[in-house]
Amino acid sequence: MQVPVRHTDWQILRAVARGKSKPVVGTKLRVVQSRETKDGSFLTKLVDMGLLEVVQAKADPFEATYRLTAVGAEAAEYGLCEVDFEVFKKLRAQKS
């Protein structure tokens, strides 16, 4: 199912896309300074959605390195991503 990407998530995906397929450290991906991005859970959410993949895992999401998946590259380009319905339901349940 095609799902629109939130604007803040799209900005993060564009920041990774500008890296020219080089892994990007999580601290550089906090492009919007807000309470939603202060703990790094936005990065794990993007990994769970299949838009980012972890290249080098660390205990702190901000210290790990990330790169785009094929779905993430499409979402960075068009603002839409293809998400499995089961993953979509799981993410919706986490929001509630």
URNORMO-V822067 format. One record per backbone hydrogen bond with DSSP energy under -1.0 kcal/mol. CO is the residue of the C=O (numbers start at 1). NH is the residue of the N-H. Records with the same first field share a line. If there is no record, write none. Layout:
CO->NH + NH
This chain:
1->83
3->81
6->10
7->11
8->12
9->13
10->14
11->15
12->16
13->17
14->18
16->19
17->20
19->22
24->66
25->28
26->29
29->31
32->34
40->43 + 44
41->45
42->46
43->47
44->48
45->49
46->51 + 52
51->69
53->67
56->65
60->63
62->27
64->26
65->55
66->24
67->53
69->73
70->74
71->75
72->76
73->77
74->78
75->79
79->5
81->3
84->88
85->89
86->90
87->91
88->92
89->93
90->94
91->95
92->96
